[in-house]
Amino acid sequence: MTEKKCKKIGVIGRFRPLHWGSANMLDALCECSEQVIIGIGSANRYNVRNPFTAEETRDMVDVYLSPRFSNYKIVFVDDYGHMPEFRDSRRWQEEVKIKLGALDTFVSGNPYVLDLLKGWYHTTHSSTLVPPEKQLQISGTLTRKAMAEGDDWEQYVPPSIAAYLKERNLIERFRKEFGPR
């Protein structure tokens, strides 16, 4: 067993759905830290960019990680950017501090999020922790587009996530609610 580099790392993602790029990042975080706090971002949003509930997303992350890791905790982080009075991100920053707590490092692949949180946390880009051979150019948008159009979306997600989505008829629901018109 290798020694963990950090005591506590935090990350926030929408993970809708959990694709290989995010899965590889979560693997790397769980491997290098004693505890990982995983924030499900935009937990209060349900739309084409967030077509799975926060609970479904939490379950996807858990289905993927739990067979190999137990050193993570999942929390919900709401999105306030759609509210004019909170567009400055202060309410979101405060919620992140409360939900994630004290951290050694906050990780994100989003430079804007890293900039928002650099005043409270030591921040690092996720690419610095994921081995180069596991860094993939897959996005939730690409995956959702393939789902909506009936293309081979399964290549973008771990098998356990594909099974989760199919068993619960979430692909059909997604296509019915948000697919091409």
N, C-alpha and C positions, 0 to 999 in steps of 0.2 A: 504494500500500500504506500503510495507516495504521500509526502507531507503536503498538507493544504497550504497554499500561498496566502490566502486571506481568511479572516474569521467570518466576515459577513459582506456579501455582495448583493446589490439590488439591481433590478432591471424592470423595465415596463415595456410591454408590447401589446398589440391588439391580438396577435396570434389567431387571426380569423381567416382561414384555419391555420393550425400549426403546420407549417411547411418545413421541408428539409433544412433550409437556411437557418430558421429560428430553432429548430430541433438541435442542430449541431452547436449553435450558440449556447443553448441551455445545457447540453451535455458538457461543454467546456466549462461553464460556470459551476456546475455541480462537481466537476472533477477538481477544480482549483480552489474551492472555498468550503469552509466548514458549514456555512449556512448561506442559502440563496433565497432572497425575498423576491418573488416573481409577481409583479403587478400586472393584472389584466387591465390594460388601458381602455378608455372609452367604455367602461363597464355599464354606463347608463344609456348607451346608444344602441339602436337597432335599426340598421339601414343597409344599403347596398355595400358600404365599406365595412360594416359590422353586422353581417347577416346571421351570426350565431350569438345567442345570449351569453352573458358573462358566465353563467353557470355551465353552459355547454362548452365554452372555451376553457374554463377551469378544468372541466372533466377531460378535455382533449390533452391538456398539459399533463394532467395526472396520469391518464392512460399511457402516455408516452414515457414519462419519467419514472413512475413508481416501480416498474419491474427492476430498475437498476439503482435508484437513488431514494434516499429518505431525508436528505439534508436540505429540503426546500420547503417553503411556505408560500402559499398563493393568497394574494390580497386583491381586492377590487379597487381600481382608481378611476373615478368619474372624469368625464370631459366637460369643461365649462366654456370652451371656445365659441360655441354657438350663442352664448349669452352676451349681449353687448357690454354689460357691466363687468364682465370677467375676461374680456379679450386680452387684458394685459398679463394674463397667466398667473397672477398672484394667488388666486384661490387654488388653482391647480398645484402650484408649488407648495403651498401650505398643506394640501391634502397629501401630497407625496411625502413630505417630511413626517406627517403623522402616521401614514399607513406603512411606510418602509422603515421609519425609525433611523437610528444611528447606523451608519454603514462605513466600512473601510473604503469601498469603491462603488460608484454607480456606473453601470455599463449601458451603452446604447449605440445603435448604428445610426442614430439621427442626430446630426450636428446641432440642430435647433434645440432639441431636448437637452443635450449635453451642455449647451450654453445656458439654458434656463436653470440648470441645477448645479452649475459649477461653483456658485456662491455657498452652497451648503455641503456639497460632497466633493471628494476627489473623484473626478470623472475620467473615464477612458472609453475609447471607441471599441466596440465589440470585436472588430477585426484583430485587435492586439491580443485577444485571448483564444480565438479560434484558430487551430492549425491551418496553414495555407491550403492544404489538400482538402479541407472540409469547408472552405469558404465558397459558398455557392451564390450565384446571382439569381436567386428566386425571390419573388415578392408575393405578398398576399394578393396584390392586384392581379398578377399573372395567374395565380392559382384560381382566384375567383372568376376571372375571365374564362379560363378553360372550363370551369364548372358550368358557368352560365351557357356557354356555347356547345356543351356536350363533347368537348375535346378530352384528351387523355390527361385529366387533372391528377389522377392517382400517381403519376410519375413525380409529382411535386411534393407529395406528403409521405411520411412514414406509413408502412402497412397498418399499424395499429390505429392510425388516424383515419385512414380510408375505411377500415372496418367500422370504427365508431360512427363515422358519418353515414355509412350505408345502413348499418343496423338500426339507426334511429330515423331513417328516411330524411335526413337533413339536406341531402343533395336535391331531392325532389322538392322539398319545401323552399330551398333557396331558388331553384329554377322557377318555381311557380310565383314566388314573391318578387324576385329581382332579376330573373333571366331575360334574355333578349325578347323584345316585344314584336 
